[in-house]
């Protein structure tokens, strides 16, 4: 075998092997391309399905009955009725919960005179929750037949034609309301009284913010002074009433607690 023949066969073998390698290198890429083509064709269908699902969800939230209101829950009412609060809220059954204007409902309920504060929230999936804090009366002003209850903030909020609630003290001031200093001073004195003592107060009066007086059910006059130190004055009055009830002190027509550390009985 000569040198030339050997070289020719070697070259031919190398060329064949090189062609086979090129063929093997190309084939996997072609296969990958064939695999990817079906995925690309399915993508528009998947997007369409996702868009349709989103539309259905939005419709259910905004207009569908699935998440509609079927309960308006009212918490915190004692003098108001739950039905009165529901009617004032104006939330119709079946309204999609997400479309309920909770702020508008809150504003309507807040206009009720007996409401001190109110919160309206959504309770998924079918409930609106109304939480009410009612005004608590501590005094009553006006003439019999057209008297108004007053809370500790001086707000006149309800008209009473019969007997006032227990523990509510008749109040005599010239211009009752939250902007009147005499009203606010007298209310501070009444609010500072222990519950059992307040039940023994027939009336309260204030010509000025510094001239508060109470009249007890037995006719005893209590000179209170101003609203400062009302808690100490209330405690001193409670102690004196207990001592008088026990016979430890002689009955007095006037009790002066304007200086609580030096109470005077006359």
SETORZA-21999 format. One record per atom (N, C-alpha, C, O): x, y, z; residue in one letter. Coordinates in steps of 0.2 Angstrom, whole numbers, padded with zeros to 4 digits, always signed. Example, Ala and Ser with C-alpha at 12.3 -4.5 7.8 and 13.67 -1.06 7.14 Angstrom:
<sites>
+0066-0028+0039A+0062-0022+0039A+0066-0016+0039A+0071-0017+0042A+0064-0011+0035S+0068-0005+0036S+0064+0000+0039S+0067+0006+0040S
</sites>
This chain:
<sites>
+0004-0006+0000X+0000+0000+0000X+0005+0006+0000X+0009+0007+0004X+0003+0011-0005X+0008+0017-0005X+0005+0022-0001X+0000+0022+0002X+0009+0027+0000X+0008+0033+0005X+0002+0037+0002X-0002+0039+0006X+0002+0037-0005X-0004+0042-0007X-0011+0038-0006X-0015+0042-0004X-0011+0032-0007X-0018+0028-0006X-0020+0029+0001X-0026+0030+0003X-0015+0028+0005X-0017+0029+0013X-0020+0036+0014X-0024+0036+0018X-0017+0041+0012X-0019+0048+0013X-0026+0049+0011X-0030+0052+0014X-0027+0046+0005X-0034+0047+0002X-0039+0044+0006X-0045+0047+0007X-0038+0038+0008X-0043+0034+0012X-0044+0038+0019X-0050+0039+0021X-0039+0040+0021X-0040+0044+0028X-0044+0050+0027X-0048+0051+0031X-0043+0054+0022X-0047+0060+0021X-0054+0058+0020X-0059+0061+0022X-0055+0053+0016X-0062+0051+0014X-0066+0049+0021X-0072+0051+0022X-0062+0045+0025X-0065+0043+0032X-0067+0049+0036X-0072+0049+0039X-0062+0054+0036X-0063+0060+0040X-0069+0064+0038X-0073+0066+0042X-0070+0064+0031X-0075+0068+0029X-0082+0065+0030X-0087+0069+0032X-0082+0058+0030X-0089+0055+0032X-0090+0056+0039X-0096+0057+0041X-0085+0055+0043X-0087+0056+0051X-0089+0063+0052X-0093+0064+0056X-0086+0068+0049X-0087+0075+0050X-0095+0077+0048X-0098+0080+0051X-0097+0074+0042X-0104+0075+0040X-0108+0072+0045X-0114+0074+0046X-0107+0066+0048X-0111+0062+0052X-0112+0067+0059X-0117+0067+0062X-0106+0070+0061X-0107+0074+0067X-0111+0080+0066X-0115+0082+0070X-0110+0083+0060X-0114+0089+0058X-0122+0087+0058X-0126+0091+0060X-0123+0081+0055X-0130+0079+0055X-0133+0078+0062X-0139+0079+0064X-0129+0075+0067X-0131+0074+0073X-0132+0080+0077X-0136+0081+0081X-0128+0085+0076X-0128+0092+0079X-0134+0095+0077X-0137+0099+0081X-0137+0095+0071X-0142+0098+0069X-0149+0095+0071X-0154+0099+0072X-0149+0089+0071X-0155+0085+0072X-0158+0087+0079X-0165+0088+0079X-0155+0087+0085X-0158+0089+0091X-0162+0096+0091X-0167+0097+0093X-0158+0101+0087X-0161+0108+0087X-0168+0107+0083X-0173+0111+0085X-0168+0104+0078X-0174+0103+0074X-0180+0100+0078X-0185+0102+0077X-0178+0095+0082X-0183+0092+0086X-0186+0097+0091X-0192+0097+0093X-0181+0101+0094X-0184+0106+0099X-0188+0111+0096X-0193+0113+0099X-0187+0113+0090X-0191+0117+0086X-0198+0114+0085X-0203+0117+0085X-0198+0108+0083X-0204+0104+0082X-0208+0104+0088X-0215+0104+0088X-0205+0103+0094X-0208+0103+0101X-0212+0109+0103X-0217+0109+0105X-0208+0115+0101X-0211+0121+0103X-0217+0124+0099X-0221+0128+0102X-0217+0122+0093X-0223+0124+0089X-0230+0123+0092X-0234+0128+0092X-0231+0118+0094X-0238+0117+0097X-0239+0121+0103X-0245+0124+0104X-0234+0123+0107X-0235+0127+0113X-0237+0134+0111X-0241+0137+0114X-0233+0136+0106X-0235+0143+0103X-0242+0143+0101X-0245+0149+0101X-0245+0138+0098X-0251+0138+0095X-0257+0138+0101X-0262+0141+0100X-0255+0135+0107X-0259+0135+0112X-0260+0141+0116X-0264+0143+0120X-0255+0145+0116X-0254+0151+0120X-0260+0156+0119X-0263+0159+0124X-0262+0158+0113X-0268+0162+0113X-0274+0159+0116X-0278+0163+0119X-0275+0153+0116X-0281+0150+0119X-0280+0151+0126X-0286+0152+0130X-0275+0150+0129X-0274+0150+0136X-0275+0158+0139X-0278+0159+0144X-0273+0162+0135X-0274+0169+0136X-0281+0171+0136X-0284+0175+0140X-0285+0168+0131X-0292+0170+0131X-0296+0167+0136X-0300+0170+0139X-0294+0161+0139X-0297+0158+0144X-0296+0162+0151X-0300+0163+0155X-0290+0164+0152X-0288+0168+0158X-0292+0175+0158X-0295+0177+0163X-0293+0178+0152X-0296+0184+0151X-0304+0183+0153X-0307+0187+0156X-0307+0177+0150X-0314+0176+0151X-0315+0175+0159X-0320+0177+0162X-0310+0171+0162X-0311+0170+0169X-0311+0176+0173X-0314+0177+0178X-0306+0181+0171X-0306+0187+0175X-0312+0191+0174X-0315+0194+0179X-0315+0191+0168X-0321+0195+0167X-0327+0192+0171X-0331+0196+0174X-0327+0185+0172X-0332+0182+0176X-0331+0184+0183X-0336+0186+0186X-0325+0184+0185X-0324+0186+0192X-0326+0193+0194X-0329+0195+0199X-0324+0198+0189X-0326+0205+0190X-0334+0206+0190X-0337+0210+0194X-0337+0202+0185X-0345+0202+0185X-0348+0200+0192X-0352+0203+0194X-0345+0194+0194X-0348+0192+0201X-0347+0197+0206X-0351+0198+0210X-0341+0201+0206X-0340+0205+0211X-0344+0212+0211X-0347+0214+0216X-0345+0214+0204X-0348+0220+0203X-0356+0220+0202X-0360+0225+0204X-0358+0214+0199X-0365+0214+0197X-0369+0208+0199X-0375+0207+0199X-0365+0203+0200X-0368+0196+0202X-0371+0195+0208X-0369+0199+0213X-0376+0191+0209X-0379+0189+0215X-0375+0185+0220X-0377+0184+0226X-0370+0182+0218X-0366+0177+0222X-0364+0181+0228X-0364+0178+0234X-0361+0187+0228X-0359+0191+0233X-0363+0197+0235X-0360+0202+0237X-0370+0196+0234X-0374+0201+0236X-0376+0201+0244X-0375+0196+0247X-0378+0207+0246X-0380+0208+0253X-0386+0204+0255X-0391+0205+0252X-0386+0200+0260X-0392+0197+0263X-0393+0198+0270X-0398+0197+0273X-0388+0202+0273X-0389+0203+0280X-0385+0210+0282X-0380+0211+0280X-0389+0214+0285X-0386+0220+0288X-0386+0219+0296X-0391+0220+0299X-0380+0218+0299X-0380+0217+0306X-0378+0223+0310X-0374+0227+0308X-0382+0224+0315X-0382+0230+0319X-0380+0229+0326X-0383+0225+0329X-0374+0232+0328X-0372+0230+0335X-0372+0237+0339X-0371+0242+0336X-0372+0236+0345X-0371+0242+0350X-0377+0246+0351X-0377+0251+0355X-0383+0244+0349X-0389+0249+0350X-0393+0246+0356X-0394+0240+0357X-0395+0251+0360X-0400+0249+0366X-0406+0254+0366X-0412+0251+0366X-0406+0260+0365X-0412+0264+0364X-0414+0264+0357X-0420+0264+0356X-0410+0264+0352X-0412+0264+0345X-0414+0257+0344X-0411+0252+0347X-0418+0256+0339X-0419+0249+0336X-0415+0247+0330X-0413+0251+0327X-0413+0241+0330X-0409+0239+0324X-0413+0240+0318X-0409+0242+0313X-0419+0239+0317X-0423+0240+0311X-0423+0248+0309X-0422+0249+0303X-0423+0252+0314X-0422+0259+0313X-0415+0261+0310X-0415+0265+0305X-0410+0258+0312X-0403+0259+0309X-0403+0256+0302X-0400+0259+0298X-0406+0250+0301X-0405+0247+0295X-0409+0252+0289X-0407+0253+0284X-0415+0254+0291X-0419+0258+0287X-0415+0265+0285X-0415+0267+0280X-0412+0267+0290X-0408+0274+0289X-0402+0272+0285X-0400+0277+0281X-0399+0267+0286X-0393+0265+0282X-0394+0265+0274X-0390+0267+0270X-0400+0262+0272X-0403+0262+0265X-0399+0257+0261X-0398+0259+0255X-0397+0252+0264X-0393+0247+0260X-0398+0241+0258X-0401+0238+0262X-0399+0241+0251X-0404+0236+0248X-0401+0229+0248X-0396+0228+0247X-0406+0224+0250X-0404+0217+0249X-0402+0215+0242X-0406+0218+0238X-0397+0211+0241X-0395+0209+0235X-0390+0214+0231X-0387+0212+0226X-0389+0220+0234X-0384+0224+0232X-0377+0220+0232X-0375+0218+0237X-0373+0220+0226X-0366+0217+0227X-0362+0221+0232X-0362+0227+0233X-0359+0216+0237X-0356+0219+0243X-0351+0224+0241X-0350+0229+0244X-0347+0223+0235X-0342+0228+0234X-0344+0234+0231X-0341+0239+0231X-0351+0235+0229X-0354+0241+0227X-0357+0245+0233X-0360+0250+0231X-0357+0242+0239X-0361+0246+0244X-0357+0252+0246X-0351+0251+0248X-0360+0258+0246X-0356+0264+0248X-0356+0264+0256X-0361+0267+0259X-0351+0261+0259X-0351+0261+0266X-0351+0268+0269X-0354+0269+0275X-0347+0273+0266X-0346+0279+0269X-0353+0283+0269X-0355+0287+0273X-0357+0282+0263X-0363+0286+0263X-0368+0283+0268X-0372+0287+0271X-0368+0276+0269X-0372+0273+0274X-0370+0276+0281X-0375+0277+0285X-0364+0276+0282X-0361+0279+0289X-0364+0286+0290X-0366+0288+0296X-0363+0290+0285X-0365+0297+0286X-0373+0298+0287X-0375+0302+0291X-0377+0293+0284X-0384+0294+0285X-0386+0292+0293X-0390+0295+0296X-0382+0286+0295X-0384+0284+0302X-0381+0289+0307X-0384+0290+0312X-0375+0292+0305X-0373+0297+0310X-0377+0303+0311X-0376+0307+0316X-0382+0304+0307X-0386+0310+0307X-0392+0308+0313X-0396+0313+0315X-0393+0302+0314X-0398+0301+0320X-0395+0304+0326X-0390+0303+0328X-0400+0308+0329X-0398+0312+0335X-0395+0307+0341X-0390+0310+0345X-0397+0301+0342X-0394+0297+0347X-0388+0294+0346X-0385+0290+0350X-0385+0295+0340X-0379+0291+0338X-0373+0296+0340X-0372+0301+0337X-0368+0293+0344X-0362+0297+0345X-0357+0296+0340X-0353+0300+0337X-0356+0289+0338X-0352+0288+0332X-0354+0281+0329X-0358+0277+0332X-0352+0280+0323X-0354+0274+0320X-0349+0272+0315X-0345+0276+0312X-0348+0265+0314X-0344+0262+0309X-0347+0257+0305X-0351+0253+0307X-0346+0257+0298X-0350+0253+0293X-0344+0249+0289X-0340+0252+0286X-0344+0243+0290X-0339+0239+0286X-0342+0233+0282X-0348+0231+0284X-0339+0230+0278X-0341+0224+0274X-0339+0218+0278X-0333+0217+0280X-0343+0213+0278X-0342+0207+0281X-0343+0201+0276X-0348+0199+0275X-0338+0199+0272X-0338+0195+0266X-0341+0188+0269X-0339+0186+0274X-0345+0185+0265X-0347+0187+0258X-0353+0190+0257X-0355+0193+0252X-0358+0191+0262X-0364+0193+0261X-0367+0198+0267X-0373+0199+0267X-0362+0201+0271X-0365+0205+0277X-0362+0212+0277X-0356+0213+0275X-0366+0216+0279X-0364+0223+0281X-0364+0224+0288X-0370+0223+0291X-0359+0226+0291X-0359+0226+0299X-0359+0234+0301X-0355+0238+0299X-0364+0235+0305X-0365+0242+0307X-0364+0242+0315X-0367+0239+0318X-0359+0246+0317X-0357+0246+0324X-0358+0253+0327X-0355+0258+0324X-0363+0254+0331X-0365+0260+0334X-0363+0261+0341X-0364+0257+0345X-0361+0267+0342X-0360+0270+0349X-0365+0275+0350X-0365+0280+0347X-0370+0274+0355X-0375+0278+0356X-0373+0284+0362X-0369+0282+0366X-0377+0289+0361X-0375+0294+0366X-0379+0292+0373X-0384+0289+0373X-0375+0293+0378X-0378+0291+0385X-0380+0298+0389X-0376+0302+0390X-0386+0298+0390X-0389+0304+0394X-0387+0304+0401X-0387+0299+0404X-0385+0310+0403X-0383+0311+0410X-0388+0317+0413X-0388+0318+0419X-0391+0321+0409X-0395+0326+0411X-0401+0327+0406X-0401+0325+0401X-0405+0331+0409X-0411+0333+0405X-0413+0341+0406X-0412+0343+0411X-0414+0344+0400X-0416+0351+0401X-0422+0353+0397X-0425+0349+0394X-0425+0359+0399X-0431+0361+0396X-0437+0360+0401X-0436+0358+0407X-0443+0362+0398X-0449+0362+0402X-0453+0355+0401X-0452+0352+0396X-0457+0353+0406X-0460+0346+0405X-0464+0346+0399X-0468+0351+0397X-0464+0341+0396X-0468+0340+0389X-0463+0342+0383X-0465+0340+0378X-0458+0345+0384X-0453+0346+0378X-0446+0347+0381X-0442+0352+0380X-0444+0342+0385X-0437+0341+0388X-0433+0337+0383X-0435+0333+0379X-0426+0339+0383X-0421+0336+0379X-0416+0332+0383X-0414+0335+0388X-0414+0326+0381X-0409+0323+0385X-0402+0326+0383X-0401+0328+0377X-0397+0326+0387X-0391+0329+0386X-0385+0324+0388X-0386+0321+0393X-0380+0323+0384X-0375+0319+0385X-0369+0323+0389X-0370+0329+0389X-0364+0319+0390X-0358+0322+0394X-0355+0328+0390X-0351+0332+0392X-0356+0327+0383X-0352+0332+0379X-0357+0338+0378X-0355+0343+0374X-0363+0339+0381X-0367+0344+0380X-0372+0344+0374X-0375+0349+0373X-0372+0338+0371X-0376+0338+0365X-0383+0336+0367X-0385+0331+0371X-0388+0340+0365X-0395+0338+0366X-0398+0334+0360X-0397+0336+0354X-0400+0328+0362X-0401+0323+0356X-0407+0319+0356X-0409+0316+0351X-0412+0320+0361X-0418+0317+0361X-0423+0320+0365X-0421+0323+0370X-0429+0320+0363X-0435+0323+0366X-0438+0318+0371X-0440+0313+0368X-0440+0320+0377X-0443+0316+0382X-0450+0319+0384X-0450+0325+0386X-0455+0316+0383X-0462+0318+0385X-0464+0315+0392X-0468+0319+0396X-0461+0310+0394X-0463+0307+0400X-0457+0307+0405X-0454+0312+0405X-0457+0302+0409X-0451+0302+0414X-0444+0301+0411X-0444+0297+0406X-0439+0304+0413X-0433+0303+0410X-0430+0296+0412X-0432+0294+0417X-0425+0294+0409X-0422+0288+0411X-0419+0288+0418X-0417+0294+0420X-0418+0283+0421X-0415+0283+0428X-0408+0285+0428X-0404+0284+0423X-0406+0289+0433X-0400+0292+0434X-0398+0298+0430X-0393+0301+0430X-0404+0301+0426X-0403+0307+0422X-0405+0313+0427X-0411+0313+0430X-0401+0318+0427X-0402+0323+0432X-0405+0329+0428X-0402+0332+0423X-0411+0332+0431X-0413+0338+0428X-0408+0344+0429X-0405+0345+0434X-0407+0348+0423X-0402+0353+0423X-0405+0360+0422X-0408+0360+0417X-0403+0365+0426X-0405+0371+0425X-0400+0376+0423X-0396+0378+0427X-0399+0378+0417X-0394+0382+0414X-0398+0387+0409X-0403+0385+0406X-0395+0393+0408X-0398+0398+0404X-0398+0396+0396X-0403+0397+0393X-0393+0393+0394X-0392+0392+0387X-0389+0385+0386X-0383+0384+0384X-0392+0380+0387X-0389+0373+0386X-0387+0371+0380X-0389+0373+0374X-0381+0368+0380X-0378+0366+0374X-0370+0365+0375X-0367+0368+0380X-0367+0362+0370X-0359+0361+0370X-0355+0368+0370X-0349+0367+0372X-0358+0373+0368X-0354+0379+0368X-0355+0384+0374X-0352+0389+0374X-0359+0381+0379X-0360+0385+0385X-0356+0383+0390X-0357+0377+0393X-0352+0388+0393X-0347+0386+0398X-0351+0383+0405X-0349+0378+0408X-0356+0386+0406X-0360+0384+0412X-0363+0377+0411X-0363+0373+0416X-0365+0376+0405X-0368+0369+0404X-0363+0364+0405X-0364+0359+0408X-0357+0365+0402X-0351+0360+0402X-0349+0359+0409X-0347+0354+0411X-0348+0365+0413X-0346+0364+0420X-0351+0360+0424X-0349+0356+0428X-0357+0361+0423X-0362+0357+0427X-0362+0350+0425X-0363+0346+0429X-0362+0349+0419X-0361+0342+0416X-0355+0338+0419X-0355+0332+0421X-0349+0342+0420X-0343+0339+0422X-0345+0337+0430X-0342+0332+0432X-0348+0341+0433X-0350+0339+0440X-0354+0333+0441X-0353+0329+0445X-0359+0333+0437X-0364+0327+0437X-0361+0321+0435X-0362+0316+0438X-0356+0321+0430X-0353+0315+0427X-0348+0313+0432X-0346+0307+0433X-0345+0317+0437X-0341+0315+0442X-0344+0311+0448X-0340+0308+0452X-0350+0312+0448X-0354+0309+0454X-0354+0301+0454X-0355+0298+0448X-0353+0297+0459X-0354+0290+0459X-0361+0289+0457X-0365+0293+0459X-0362+0283+0454X-0369+0281+0452X-0374+0282+0458X-0380+0284+0457X-0372+0279+0463X-0377+0279+0469X-0379+0286+0471X-0384+0288+0474X-0374+0291+0471X-0375+0298+0473X-0379+0301+0468X-0383+0305+0470X-0378+0300+0462X-0381+0303+0456X-0389+0302+0457X-0393+0306+0455X-0390+0296+0459X-0397+0294+0460X-0401+0298+0465X-0407+0298+0466X-0397+0301+0470X-0400+0305+0475X-0400+0312+0474X-0402+0317+0478X-0398+0314+0467X-0398+0321+0465X-0405+0323+0462X-0406+0320+0457X-0408+0328+0465X-0415+0330+0462X-0414+0334+0456X-0418+0334+0451X-0409+0339+0456X-0407+0343+0451X-0400+0346+0451X-0397+0346+0457X-0398+0349+0446X-0392+0353+0446X-0393+0359+0442X-0397+0360+0438X-0389+0364+0444X-0390+0371+0441X-0383+0374+0441X-0378+0373+0445X-0382+0379+0436X-0376+0383+0436X-0378+0390+0433X-0380+0390+0427X-0377+0395+0437X-0378+0402+0434X-0372+0404+0430X-0373+0407+0425X-0366+0402+0432X-0360+0402+0428X-0356+0396+0429X-0358+0391+0432X-0350+0396+0426X-0346+0390+0426X-0343+0389+0433X-0340+0384+0434X-0343+0394+0437X-0340+0394+0443X-0345+0394+0449X-0343+0394+0455X-0351+0393+0447X-0357+0393+0452X-0361+0387+0451X-0367+0388+0449X-0359+0381+0452X-0363+0375+0451X-0366+0373+0458X-0362+0373+0463X-0372+0371+0458X-0375+0368+0464X-0379+0362+0462X-0382+0362+0457X-0380+0358+0467X-0384+0352+0467X-0390+0352+0472X-0388+0355+0478X-0395+0350+0471X-0400+0349+0476X-0402+0341+0477X-0404+0338+0472X-0401+0339+0483X-0402+0332+0484X-0410+0330+0485X-0414+0335+0486X-0412+0324+0484X-0419+0322+0485X-0422+0324+0492X-0428+0325+0492X-0417+0324+0497X-0420+0326+0503X-0420+0334+0505X-0422+0336+0510X-0418+0338+0499X-0419+0345+0500X-0412+0348+0502X-0411+0354+0501X-0407+0344+0503X-0400+0347+0505X-0397+0350+0499X-0397+0348+0493X-0395+0356+0500X-0391+0360+0494X-0384+0359+0495X-0381+0359+0500X-0381+0357+0489X-0374+0356+0489X-0370+0361+0485X-0372+0362+0479X-0366+0365+0488X-0362+0370+0484X-0356+0367+0481X-0352+0364+0485X-0355+0367+0475X-0350+0364+0471X-0344+0368+0469X-0339+0366+0469X-0346+0374+0468X-0341+0379+0465X-0340+0378+0458X-0345+0377+0454X-0334+0378+0455X-0332+0376+0448X-0331+0369+0447X-0332+0365+0451X-0330+0368+0440X-0329+0361+0438X-0322+0358+0440X-0321+0352+0439X-0317+0362+0442X-0311+0359+0444X-0311+0354+0450X-0315+0355+0454X-0307+0349+0450X-0307+0344+0455X-0314+0341+0456X-0316+0339+0462X-0318+0340+0451X-0324+0337+0452X-0324+0330+0454X-0329+0328+0458X-0319+0326+0452X-0319+0319+0455X-0318+0319+0463X-0321+0315+0466X-0313+0324+0465X-0312+0324+0472X-0319+0327+0476X-0320+0324+0481X-0322+0331+0473X-0328+0334+0476X-0334+0328+0476X-0337+0328+0481X-0334+0325+0471X-0339+0319+0471X-0337+0314+0476X-0342+0311+0479X-0331+0312+0477X-0329+0307+0482X-0331+0310+0489X-0333+0306+0493X-0329+0316+0490X-0331+0319+0497X-0338+0320+0498X-0340+0318+0504X-0342+0321+0493X-0349+0321+0494X-0352+0314+0496X-0356+0313+0500X-0349+0309+0492X-0352+0302+0493X-0350+0300+0501X-0354+0297+0504X-0344+0302+0503X-0342+0300+0510X-0347+0304+0515X-0349+0301+0520X-0348+0310+0514X-0353+0314+0518X-0360+0311+0518X-0363+0310+0524X-0362+0309+0513X-0369+0306+0512X-0369+0300+0516X-0374+0298+0520X-0364+0296+0516X-0364+0290+0519X-0364+0291+0527X-0367+0287+0531X-0360+0296+0529X-0359+0297+0536X-0366+0300+0539X-0368+0298+0544X-0369+0304+0535X-0376+0307+0537X-0381+0301+0537X-0385+0301+0542X-0381+0296+0533X-0385+0291+0533X-0384+0286+0539X-0389+0283+0541X-0378+0286+0541X-0376+0281+0547X-0377+0285+0553X-0376+0282+0559X-0379+0291+0553X-0380+0295+0559X-0373+0298+0563X-0373+0300+0568X-0368+0297+0559X-0361+0299+0561X-0361+0307+0561X-0357+0310+0565X-0365+0310+0557X-0365+0318+0557X-0372+0320+0558X-0377+0317+0556X-0373+0326+0561X-0379+0329+0561X-0382+0332+0554X-0378+0334+0550X-0388+0331+0553X-0391+0333+0547X-0389+0340+0545X-0389+0345+0550X-0388+0342+0539X-0386+0349+0537X-0390+0351+0531X-0392+0347+0527X-0392+0358+0531X-0396+0360+0526X-0392+0362+0519X-0394+0361+0514X-0385+0363+0521X-0381+0364+0515X-0374+0361+0516X-0371+0360+0522X-0372+0358+0511X-0365+0355+0511X-0361+0358+0506X-0363+0359+0500X-0355+0361+0508X-0351+0365+0503X-0344+0361+0502X-0340+0360+0506X-0344+0358+0496X-0338+0354+0494X-0334+0358+0489X-0330+0355+0485X-0335+0364+0488X-0331+0368+0483X-0323+0368+0485X-0319+0369+0480X-0321+0367+0491X-0315+0365+0493X-0315+0358+0496X-0316+0357+0502X-0313+0353+0492X-0314+0346+0494X-0310+0344+0500X-0312+0339+0504X-0305+0347+0501X-0301+0345+0507X-0303+0349+0514X-0301+0347+0519X-0308+0353+0513X-0311+0357+0519X-0318+0358+0518X-0321+0363+0517X-0322+0352+0518X-0329+0352+0517X-0333+0356+0523X-0331+0355+0529X-0338+0359+0521X-0342+0363+0526X-0349+0361+0526X-0352+0361+0521X-0352+0359+0532X-0359+0358+0533X-0362+0363+0537X-0359+0365+0542X-0368+0366+0535X-0371+0371+0538X-0378+0369+0539X-0382+0373+0542X
</sites>
